[in-house]
Amino acid sequence: MAKQIQAIRGMKDILPQQTPLWQFLEDRVRSVLSRYGYAEIRMPIVEMTELFKRSIGEVTDIVEKEMYTFADRNGDSLTLRPEGTAGCVRAGLENGLIFNQTQRLWYQGPMFRHERPQKGRYRQFHQIGVETFGLTGPDIDLELILITARIWRELGLKDLELQLNTLGTSEERRHYRDHLVDYLRQRFDELDEDSRRRLESNPLRILDSKNPQLAAVIKDAPSLMEHLEEQSLRHFDRLRQGLDEAGVDYTINPRLVRGLDYYSRTVFEWVTDSLGAQGTVCAGGRYDGLVEQLGGRPTPAVGFAMGLERLVAMLESRDLQEQLATPDVYLVMMGDRASREGVLLAERLRNGLPWLRLIGHCGGGTFKNQLKKADRSRADFALILGEDEVARKEIGLKPLRGKGEQQQVALAQLEARLEEVIIRG
């Protein structure tokens, strides 16, 4: 027997019993974004490697260590997308969606990073991302955060904390960078190997280190906020005022810097500790320099991305999975005529009751075996159609979960009866 092929390490199958939660999550997010006027864009999974080197930064962990990069038959260097923002900007520039326009866009799909697999973090992972272009004020930053807060409410997720910071402009950040590097050099012996490597290339990322041995160094580091000019501070204050007025709680985290080079001013993360160690489930911010960096004209932009694996894990704790996956009705059919009539009846019910989740039995079998399959399906009711029922133009309605006796229902009244027992209880 040939050796069975396994999935690639860090790339996980999403099984039929799990997909209802994914669909529930995706449908709720899609609904919220549609109500705010955001339009979907779909980009390729594979892009030119140069796109990510120019956008993310060549001296980042993503580009240096984590990207899936390969040469195609033409010798071009291609990369499986590690994030969605760069591809969205590339698509907007290439298709004339950005210059002198405002856009509110969203996308979803798999991303790829060669990281150490762990719970909630895989080498193929899924995101829903939102990007806006052409809007300069803090009002659009506020709108994006309000969108995420609404999504959590509609999903019923409560154990989430909003962390907020501002990175100022690139000029302000460069000035701060010089002060930070001077400070870190004075504490060089206390830095770990990774921080020493980042000291010249990306020192702000040291502030986001999760190494507990660096906690004292990071705590005493100079504050970026003290190096911001009036306009950046006013932008941040107006955003905070809007959140206060909307009743959205937040914590200012001065060490929140994000891992990508293209962010400026507003950055935010929604974090949770309900999955064990504190983890980020949604992150975003403003990146006013990226469009120009990728060959376009200067364009303000702000967006966010949410990790679906972590959100699905949070939804699993709400015991939604069985409720979402369970059919309402299992149709048992005994006899040739009943089987033919049952197929037509099932289609009639699906037409008349679009919300109804109905499984029609296939494959024959005895009445006892069909009822066993109806029970295993976790359906609330079995509909029983035999030759006698067809002749009398009625059908048996048998409760499978709750109390109650089987009753006979006229076929002409079946839709009304199902609506009564399933929706009204």
Number of C-alpha atoms within 10 A of each C-alpha: 3 4 5 6 6 6 9 9 12 19 14 12 8 9 8 9 12 16 15 18 23 16 13 17 18 14 11 15 19 19 12 16 21 13 9 12 10 19 14 14 14 13 15 12 16 15 19 17 20 15 18 22 16 16 20 23 20 15 16 18 15 21 19 11 12 16 22 18 16 14 12 10 7 6 8 11 14 17 21 20 25 26 23 24 24 22 22 21 25 18 17 19 17 11 9 10 14 23 16 12 11 15 19 21 20 24 20 20 17 17 19 21 22 16 16 11 14 9 11 16 17 20 23 20 21 20 20 19 23 25 23 22 25 18 18 15 13 20 13 19 26 18 15 21 23 17 16 21 18 15 19 17 11 13 16 12 15 12 13 18 16 21 19 23 22 26 27 26 19 17 10 18 19 13 13 21 20 11 16 20 19 12 15 21 13 9 12 15 9 15 18 14 8 11 22 17 14 16 20 12 14 18 18 25 19 24 20 17 17 9 12 9 12 17 13 10 17 17 12 9 16 16 15 22 17 9 18 21 12 9 11 18 17 13 19 22 13 15 22 19 12 18 17 12 9 11 10 14 12 16 11 13 15 17 21 20 24 21 16 15 21 20 25 24 23 24 25 25 26 21 17 20 12 14 15 8 8 10 16 19 20 23 21 24 28 27 24 23 21 25 24 13 13 17 11 17 15 15 20 20 27 27 23 25 24 21 18 22 18 21 21 19 15 20 19 14 12 11 11 13 19 14 11 15 18 16 18 18 25 27 26 27 26 20 16 12 14 21 22 11 16 23 15 12 18 16 13 12 17 15 11 12 14 8 12 18 15 20 17 18 19 12 5 14 14 12 14 9 12 22 20 11 14 24 17 9 16 18 22 19 25 24 23 23 24 21 16 13 18 16 10 10 13 19 20 21 21 20 19 19 11 9 8 9 10 15 11 15 18 14 17 10 10 18 17 12 15 20 14 11 12 13 10 7 7
